Amino acid sequence: MPSFRALEVDRDDDGYTTRLVERTDIDLAEGDVTVDVRWSDVNYKDGLITSGRFDLVRRFPMTAGIDLVGTVAESTAEDLPAGLLVTVNGHGLGTDHPGGFAERARIPHEWVTPVPEPIDDLSAAAIGTAGFTAALAVRTLQEHHVEPSTGPVLVTGAAGGAGSVAVMVLGALGYEVVASTGRREQEEKSLLRLGASTVVDRLELLDAGQLGRARWAGAVDTLGSRALATVLAETRYGGTVAAMGMAMGVDLPASVVPFISRGVTLAGIDSVYAPAPARRSAWALLAERLDLAALREITEIVPLAEAPGRGDAVMAGQVRGRLVVDVRA
């Protein structure tokens, strides 16, 4: 029986370790769809998994990787025939179920999303959970009637993977995008090319309970903590903030004032267990609006063995754009 490589996370008395191992189909998890994996990618959560922060992994050893992109090898689902290009994002990959840092995977068909044209396999991996989550956030702003005509939309952490895709999609839809980044000097030209109208430094953080000047019709926040509290306090009447990250922290030192005085909505964006209709809608938005050539310009490809180290760099805010993992390299 042919073998395949997988990058596994394990834990012992000395902490978390990662290693490349050889596995066969006998080792695959339960499911009715087997995928020949071609690509994965590195997200903030992948860094958390491989480093052991927050103890996200439920059982050991565990194949890491919260995303996968590949072609169906075997399937009992009629709408997922052999040879179809598919992606899986979230659903406990890499924490509860063996993930995408492997050359082969088996998953339940309910988790699988066909990749819509014109998105190719490498672009689908560059999008990954980060881009998929960004698309969910943009859809949420649309559903809450934040339109291009209503005013500027802020994106925090705009140079990161999720933030950069949010900038691209919002810009393509005609929004006035204000991109906030702690690396303005290095990233301003790139963010303007991606679709930002204006690039600003990190926000000046407000004290808890302070109501700031109403500035944003809507926002996509990747940071959480005091940054999210400041964004809420500076959102205009009736605006919506889509919260999809926690790079600054998991706390929220905010008050109820923006919600009561300005009718602001805080919408949480969950990409792990998002239902199939929301997933297909988000991927359809990406297929329609995302500039794949521009996405390639901010995409770096790394071999499987380097994924854990690059996860640490993502958590430290040292990576711009997207990191794609070539699971066969």
C-alpha positions in Angstrom: 0.0 0.0 0.0 1.5 3.4 -1.0 2.5 5.7 1.8 2.1 9.5 2.1 3.7 12.2 4.3 2.0 14.0 7.1 3.2 16.6 9.6 2.0 15.6 13.0 1.7 17.5 16.3 2.4 15.5 19.5 2.7 16.4 23.2 4.8 14.9 25.9 6.1 16.1 29.3 8.4 18.6 27.5 5.6 20.2 25.6 4.5 20.2 21.9 6.6 18.7 19.1 6.1 18.5 15.3 7.5 15.9 13.0 7.1 14.5 9.5 5.9 10.9 9.4 4.9 8.3 6.8 1.3 7.1 6.8 -0.9 4.9 4.7 -4.6 4.8 3.9 -5.1 2.6 6.9 -4.2 5.6 9.1 -6.8 7.9 7.5 -9.7 9.2 9.6 -13.3 8.3 9.1 -15.2 9.9 6.3 -16.8 9.2 2.9 -14.5 11.5 0.7 -10.8 10.8 0.2 -8.8 13.7 -1.2 -5.4 13.8 -2.8 -4.1 17.0 -1.1 -2.0 19.3 -3.2 -1.8 22.4 -1.0 -2.5 23.8 2.4 -1.7 27.1 4.0 -0.5 28.7 7.2 -3.0 30.7 9.3 -2.8 32.3 12.8 -4.7 29.3 14.1 -2.1 26.9 12.6 0.5 28.7 14.6 -1.5 28.2 17.7 -1.9 24.5 17.0 1.8 23.8 16.2 3.0 25.9 19.2 0.6 24.5 21.7 -0.9 27.8 22.7 -4.4 27.5 24.2 -4.2 23.6 23.9 -6.5 23.5 20.9 -5.6 20.0 19.8 -8.0 17.4 21.3 -6.1 14.2 20.7 -2.5 13.2 19.9 -0.8 12.7 17.6 -2.7 15.0 15.3 -2.0 15.9 11.6 -2.0 19.7 11.6 -3.4 22.1 9.1 -6.8 23.7 9.3 -7.2 23.9 5.5 -6.7 21.6 2.5 -7.0 21.9 -1.3 -6.9 18.9 -3.6 -8.8 16.6 -5.9 -11.3 14.0 -4.9 -9.7 10.5 -5.1 -12.7 8.5 -3.8 -16.2 9.5 -2.8 -19.6 8.1 -2.1 -21.2 11.5 -2.6 -22.8 12.0 -6.0 -22.0 15.7 -6.1 -18.3 15.2 -5.3 -17.0 13.0 -8.2 -13.4 11.8 -8.5 -11.2 14.5 -10.0 -13.2 17.4 -8.6 -11.1 20.3 -7.2 -12.3 20.9 -3.6 -11.3 22.7 -0.4 -12.0 22.1 3.3 -11.8 25.0 5.7 -12.2 24.5 9.5 -14.6 21.9 10.8 -12.0 20.9 13.4 -9.3 20.0 10.9 -6.0 20.0 12.7 -7.6 20.0 16.2 -10.3 17.3 16.2 -9.8 15.7 12.8 -6.5 15.1 10.9 -5.9 18.2 8.8 -4.3 19.4 5.6 -0.6 19.2 6.4 -0.6 15.8 4.7 -0.6 14.4 1.1 -3.9 12.6 1.7 -7.0 13.1 3.8 -10.4 11.6 4.4 -13.3 13.7 5.6 -17.1 13.7 5.7 -18.7 15.0 2.5 -20.6 17.7 4.4 -17.4 19.5 5.1 -16.3 19.6 1.5 -16.7 22.7 -0.7 -16.2 22.5 -4.5 -13.8 25.3 -5.6 -15.7 27.5 -8.1 -14.2 28.7 -11.3 -12.1 30.6 -12.1 -10.2 29.9 -8.9 -7.4 27.4 -9.4 -5.9 25.1 -6.8 -3.0 27.3 -5.8 -5.2 30.4 -5.5 -7.7 28.4 -3.4 -4.9 27.6 -1.0 -3.8 31.2 -0.9 -7.3 32.1 0.0 -7.6 29.5 2.7 -9.4 30.1 5.9 -8.1 33.6 6.1 -9.6 34.7 2.8 -12.7 32.6 3.3 -13.3 34.3 6.7 -12.7 37.7 5.1 -15.4 36.9 2.5 -17.8 35.9 5.3 -17.1 39.2 7.0 -17.8 41.2 3.8 -21.0 39.3 3.3 -22.0 40.1 6.8 -21.4 43.9 6.2 -23.6 43.6 3.1 -26.3 41.8 5.0 -26.3 44.6 7.6 -26.7 47.2 4.8 -23.2 48.6 4.9 -22.9 49.7 1.3 -20.2 51.6 -0.6 -22.4 54.7 -0.4 -22.7 54.6 3.4 -19.1 55.7 4.1 -15.6 54.4 4.8 -14.9 50.9 5.9 -12.0 50.2 8.2 -9.9 47.0 8.0 -7.5 46.4 10.9 -4.4 44.2 10.5 -4.7 45.0 6.8 -1.3 43.6 5.8 -2.0 40.2 7.2 -3.6 37.3 5.4 -7.2 37.9 6.3 -6.9 41.6 6.3 -5.3 41.8 2.9 -8.1 39.7 1.3 -10.7 41.8 3.0 -9.1 44.9 1.5 -9.1 43.3 -2.0 -12.7 42.2 -1.9 -14.1 45.4 -0.4 -12.0 47.5 -2.9 -13.3 45.5 -5.8 -16.9 46.1 -4.6 -16.4 49.8 -4.6 -16.0 50.6 -0.9 -13.8 53.3 0.4 -11.4 51.1 2.3 -9.2 52.5 5.1 -6.4 50.0 5.7 -4.8 50.1 9.2 -1.4 48.4 9.8 1.5 48.7 12.1 3.8 48.4 9.1 2.5 51.3 7.1 5.9 52.4 5.8 6.6 48.9 4.3 3.1 48.0 3.3 1.4 51.2 2.1 2.1 50.9 -1.6 1.1 47.2 -1.6 -2.2 47.9 0.2 -3.1 50.7 -2.2 -2.5 48.4 -5.1 -4.7 45.8 -3.5 -7.6 48.2 -3.3 -7.2 50.4 -0.2 -8.3 54.0 -0.6 -6.2 55.1 2.3 -3.5 53.4 4.5 -3.2 54.5 8.1 -1.0 53.5 11.1 -2.3 51.5 14.0 -5.3 53.1 15.6 -4.8 55.4 18.7 -6.4 53.2 21.3 -9.2 54.7 23.4 -9.7 54.1 27.1 -12.4 51.6 28.1 -15.8 53.2 28.0 -14.6 56.2 26.0 -16.8 57.1 23.0 -14.7 58.3 20.0 -15.4 60.4 17.0 -17.8 58.6 14.6 -15.7 57.6 11.7 -16.5 54.3 10.2 -19.7 53.1 8.4 -18.4 49.6 9.0 -15.3 47.7 9.8 -13.5 44.3 9.6 -11.4 43.7 12.6 -8.7 41.1 12.9 -7.2 42.1 16.2 -9.8 42.0 19.0 -9.0 43.4 22.5 -8.5 47.2 22.8 -8.3 47.6 19.1 -11.8 46.2 18.6 -13.1 48.2 21.5 -11.7 51.4 19.8 -13.2 50.5 16.4 -16.6 50.0 18.1 -16.3 53.4 19.8 -15.5 55.1 16.5 -18.2 53.5 14.4 -21.0 55.6 13.0 -24.6 55.4 13.9 -26.1 52.1 12.6 -22.7 50.8 11.5 -21.6 47.2 11.8 -18.2 45.8 12.9 -17.4 42.2 11.7 -15.0 40.7 14.3 -12.9 37.8 12.8 -9.6 37.8 14.7 -7.8 38.1 18.0 -4.2 38.9 17.2 -4.1 41.5 20.0 -6.0 39.4 22.5 -9.2 37.6 23.4 -10.5 40.2 25.8 -12.8 43.1 25.0 -12.4 46.1 27.3 -15.4 47.9 25.9 -18.7 49.5 27.2 -22.2 49.3 26.0 -22.3 52.9 24.9 -21.6 52.4 21.2 -24.4 49.9 21.0 -27.0 52.0 22.8 -26.0 55.5 21.8 -25.2 54.7 18.1 -27.0 51.5 17.4 -23.7 49.8 16.4 -23.8 46.1 15.7 -20.9 43.7 16.6 -21.1 40.7 14.4 -18.9 37.7 15.2 -17.5 35.8 12.2 -17.1 32.0 12.7 -15.4 30.2 9.8 -15.0 26.8 11.6 -18.6 25.6 11.6 -20.2 28.0 9.1 -23.0 26.2 7.3 -22.6 25.0 3.7 -24.8 27.8 2.2 -22.7 30.5 3.8 -19.5 28.8 2.6 -20.7 28.6 -1.0 -21.8 32.2 -0.9 -18.4 33.3 0.5 -16.5 31.3 -2.1 -18.8 32.7 -4.9 -18.0 36.2 -3.8 -14.3 35.4 -3.9 -14.7 33.8 -7.4 -16.5 36.9 -8.6 -14.5 39.7 -7.0 -11.0 38.6 -6.0 -8.1 39.5 -8.2 -6.2 36.2 -8.4 -3.2 37.8 -10.0 -2.9 40.3 -7.2 -3.4 37.5 -4.7 -0.4 35.7 -6.2 1.8 38.8 -5.7 1.3 38.5 -1.9 1.6 34.7 -1.7 4.7 32.8 -0.7 5.0 29.0 -1.1 6.8 27.0 1.6 7.6 23.3 2.0 5.7 21.2 4.4 8.5 20.9 7.0 8.7 24.7 7.3 5.0 25.2 8.2 5.4 25.2 12.0 8.1 27.8 12.0 6.2 30.0 9.7 3.2 29.7 11.9 5.2 31.3 14.7 6.0 34.1 12.3 2.4 34.6 11.5 1.5 34.9 15.2 4.2 37.4 15.7 2.9 39.6 12.9 6.0 39.1 10.8 4.3 37.8 7.6 2.6 39.9 4.9 -0.1 38.3 2.7 -0.5 34.6 2.5 1.7 31.5 3.1 0.8 28.5 1.0 2.2 25.0 2.0 3.3 22.7 -0.8 2.5 19.5 1.0 4.5 17.5 -1.7 7.7 19.5 -1.2 
